[in-house]
Amino acid sequence: MRRAGFLRALLAAAALAIAPTLVFALEEQSLLTPDGTLHVLRAGKAIDLGLAEAPPESIVIEHASLAQDGTETVAILPGSESYQDKRGLQLGYDEETHTLLLLWTEDISAYSHIRVGVFHAGAWTNSALLPSQGISRAYNPEMRVTHQRVTYLDENDAVVAKTSSIVSVVWWEEATLLQARFAALFLDETAFDPSNLSVYDIPALIGGEGASDYNDDVPSGAYLYPTLQADGLSGAVLASYADLHDARHRVLQIRFPDFQGKPSDDTSMDWKRRHTPIVGISSEGPLADMTPNLPPHAKPKDAVGTSIGAGYRPTMYWLDEGSLKYTRLGATEWEPVRSVPVNESMTYEKALALVVGMGSRN
């Protein structure tokens, strides 16, 4: 669908606060791609989005784009029309494959799951990250795009090098087990299937298992917020998570085979195993018992974040009582909680940049 001036009017209304009811009723994320195209994704009821193409009370995700030549496009993301709440929109982009990515959580009655939208070659796909078992609840997903240099053999057995574009997703899941989970999607492969995401229980990646019950002595901030971070230029991703089964906080390095074998050879085990994660423990320690107790879906400024330094030491941080508090994992224990006051001169954004920067350097 093309609507002349729609996106410009939308941005102007938001900037001037002309329609405060609309702004607060919807969830919106925007992203600028390197070619200068502005993408705006909004989730909400069709009536609030001004869409006549769906039932007024249905909840949809709308994609609007504005290209450098002035072309504006507005459309409903296929498969998003339902009566289920959609929240926590996150956008990403892979320049190598010119792919726009959308991550969100969808509530369906008594359970919830994570969904991934992929916009490639002018078309959207909409896929669910299926729970491990039965009815479950998924919390606080996080997405990262990394690039790993790999090689493979062509039909003449000549070595070919390429860049593999990998989308990694991590989240916390309450199901039969309570644990962090991980999914990966490879965007660079010809005719890739966006619904073919490999999903793993993170404890199982190192031979462990998740817990079946919560420990009331462990604050929710210690486990509800697993995070991802790129490991420099290596192409690997770092996953920071809590394992409630053995009461350990770990940082894992996750990467994939550098040699992928021969795609045209149906018997090539290297090709069949190219998506098998290679996992190592970069650091570990006890659970962070000084983090806050928070509801599963805390507001972004209330949620717990993690910054991982060059020595793979995690720093966990959260906003509490007018200050940004943080604690770092030392050699064997978590260090005392410290804080940066948040006020008119030291805004939340400034304090956050300082804490994240400190954590990433150490």
N, C-alpha and C positions, 0 to 999 in steps of 0.2 A: 504494500500500500504506500502511496506517496501522498503527502499532505503538505502543500506549499506553506512554508513559514512555520510549521508545527514546532520543530525543534527549537528554532530561534525564539518563538513565543514562550515555549516551556522554560528555557533558560532565563529569559527576561523576567518571567513571572517569579521564578525562584529567587532571582537576584534582588528583585524589588519587593519581595514578600507580598505580592498582590493577592495570592491565594493561599493564605496560611493553612486553611483546612485541608487543602489538597496536599500541601507539603508534608504535614504531620501525619496524614492518613496513609501515606505511601512509603515504601522503602525504595531508595534510588541509589545507584552507583554509576559513575561515568569513567571513561577511559579514552585517552588520546593515543592513537596508533602512530607509528613513525611516518606514515604517508599523509598525516594531517587529518585523518578521519576521526570525528568525535562520535563515540558510542555512548548512549545513555540507556541503561536497563532499569526498569521500574516494575515492582511487584505490588499488586493491590486488586481491589474489585474493579471489574470492567466499567462499572458506572462511574467510579472515581477517576479512572484513567480516561474517561470520555470515549470508550470503545463501543461501537454499535455492533461489532462483529461477534460478540460473545454475550451470553446471558448477563444481565446487569449485576447480579449478586455473585457471579462466578469470580474466582480469583485467578488471575493470569499474570504472566510476565511479558512485558512489552519491550521490544528492542527498537530504538530510534537511532538513526545514524545521520551525520551531516558530513559529506565529503568536501574536499577543497574546492571542487568546481561548483559547489552550491547544491548538489543533488541531495535531497532529503528522503529517507525511507523510514517507514514506521510499520511494524508488523508484530503479531503475537508469536511468541516462541512456540513452535509446534509441540503439542503434547503437554503444555503447561496449563491449559484450561481445566479447572476443577473447582471444587469447593473446599480445598485443603489450604491451610495457611502456608505461605512461603516466606521465609525470612533468612536473614544473614547473607544477603547477596555479596559475592566476592567476584571481582573481575580480574582476568589475566590475559596476557597476549604473548604469543610466540612469533617473533619476527622471522625466524628461519622458515617456518611453514605458513606464515600469514594466517594464523589461527587465533580467533578470539575465544576465550574460555569463561564460563560462568559456573560458579559453585553456589549452592544454596541448600538449606534444610527445609524439608517438607513434612508437615505434621498430618498424619492420617489416623484419626480417631485416637486409639490408645497407643499408637506407636509412631515413630518418625524415622526418616532415613535421609541420607545425603544424595543429592542429584548433581550431575555434571552436564552442562550444556556446552557443545562444541560448535562454533560457527566457522565453517571452512568452505571455500569455493562458493560462497553465496548461500549456503544452506545450513540449517541448524539440526543437530541431533540432541536428544534429551535422554540421558541414561541414569539409572539408579545404581548406587553402590549397595548391593543387597546385604542385609544383616547376616551375622554368622548363623543364628538359629532363631526361628520363630519370631514372636513379638519382641521388639526391641525399641530402644530410644537412642538416638544419635545426637551428640552435643559437640559444639564448637569445632567445626571442620576448618582446616587451613590448607591452602594450596600453594605450591611453588612450581615454577618451570625451570628446569636445569638442562644443560647441554653437555653431552659426553662425546668425545672423539672415539669412534669405533672403526674397525675394518671388517671387510668381508671378501669373499672370493666371487668373481664373476663367472660366467659360463666357461671361460678359458682358463680358469684358476689363477687369474691375475688378481693381486691384492688391490682393493679399492677402499679408500678412506672416505668417511662422511661424518657429519655431525648428527647425533641422535638427540631429538627433542623429547624430553621426558616430563610429563605432568605428574607430580606426586601430591597425594592428598592424605592427610592424617586427621583423625577425629577420635572422640571418646564414645564408647558404646556400652549401653546397659542391655544385656541380653541374658542368655544362660550364664555367661561369664561377664565380668566387669573388666574392660581392658581397652587400651588404645589399639586402633586398627590403621592399616596403611593400604593405599591403592596406587597403582601406576598405570599410565597410558602413554603409548609411544606414538607421537604425532608424525614422525618423519617417514614412516613406512608407507609404501604405495598401497592405496586402497585400504588404509587402516580402518578398523571398525571402532568408532568411539564407544560403543556399548561393551567392547571387549576389554574391560578393565580388570587387571589381576588384583584381588583383594586378599590381604593377609592379616592375621592376628599378630600384632607386633611381638608379644612375648614368645610366640611360637617361632619367630624368625631366629631366635637364639636358643631354641630348645626348651623354652619354658611354657607356662600356661597362665591364664588369667585367674583372678580371684572370683569366688562365687558370692561373696558378701562384702559389704563395706565395713570398715573399722571406724567406729565412732570417734576414736582418738585421732584420726587423720583428717585434717580439714580438707574441704572439697577443692580449695585452691591448689592443693598439692597434686591433684590427679585429673581434674576435669579439663585441663587445657594443654594437651600435647601440642608441640609446635614443630615446624620445619624450618630449616635454614640451609642455604647453599654452602657447601664446603669449598670455599674459594673458587678456583678455576678448574678443579679436578673433574667436575661434572657430577660428583657425588652429592647426596643430600644428607643433612644431619637431622635426626628425629630425636627430640627430647620428650621423655614420657615417664610416667610413674607406673611401676609394676606393683599392684597391691598384693599379689600372691606371695611374693618374697620380700615385700616392703623395701624396694630399691628404686631409686631414681636413676635413670640411665640416659646417656646420649649415644645413639647408634649412628654409625656411618653406613649408608645404604647406597650401593652402586650396582651396575650391571656389567656383564662380560664385555671386555674391550674387543674381543674377536667374536664375530657372529657366525662364522662358518660360511656355507655356500647355500644361498636361498633356493637355487634351482635343484638342489639335491635333497630329495625327500627323506633320505636316510641320515642326513647331517645332524648329529646330536648337538653340535655347537649352535646350529640355527634354531633347533627346537628349544634350546636352553637360553637363548639370548635375552629373554625377559625374566630369567631367574635372578632374584636379588642376591647380591653378595654383601653380607652383613658382618660388621665388627663392632665391638663395644669400645667406644672412644673414651668414655668416662662413666663412673657410677659412684653412688653414695647412698646414704639413707634417704628416706622420704623427707621432704621439706615440711616439718611440722609447725613452722611459724607463719605459713601462708594463711589467708583469710578463708572463712566459710562463706561461700557465695552460692546463689541459686544457679541452676544449670545454665540458664540463658541470661547471664548478667549483661548489662549494658557494656558497650565497648570500653568505656573509660574505667569501668569497675572490674573488668576481666583481668585475669593474670596473664602476663606475657613473659616470654623467655628470650634472652639474648645469649648466644653461644660464642665464646671467645676463641682465640687462636689455639689455646691450650685445651679446648673442648670443655671448659668450665662453664656451666650454665649459671646465668643470673636471672632470677625470677623477680618480677616487679608488679605492683598493683597500686591503685589510688585508694587512699584511706584517710579520712579525717583531715582533709586539707593538705595532704602531702603525698608524694609519690614514694612509696616504700619499696625496698628491695633487699634481697638476701642472695649470697653467692655460695656455691658449693666449694668448700675448701678441700684439703687433702683427704680428710675423713669425715668431716661434719659440715653442716651449713653454718655460715658465719652469722653473727648477730644481725638483726634487722636494722637497716639504716634508712634514712629518708632525706628527700629534698623537698623543702616547703614549696607549696604552690600558692602564688599570690599574683597581684597585678603585674609585678615586675618579672617574676619567675612563673610564666604560664605553664599549663600542663604540657603543651607541646614542647616548650624549651626543656622542661624537666625530663620529659620522655626521651628527647634526643640525647641529653647528657647521660642518662642511665644506660640507654641502649648502646651509645658509643663507648662508654666505659666497659660495659660487659663484652662487647665485641673485640676490644683491644687486648683483653687479658685472658 
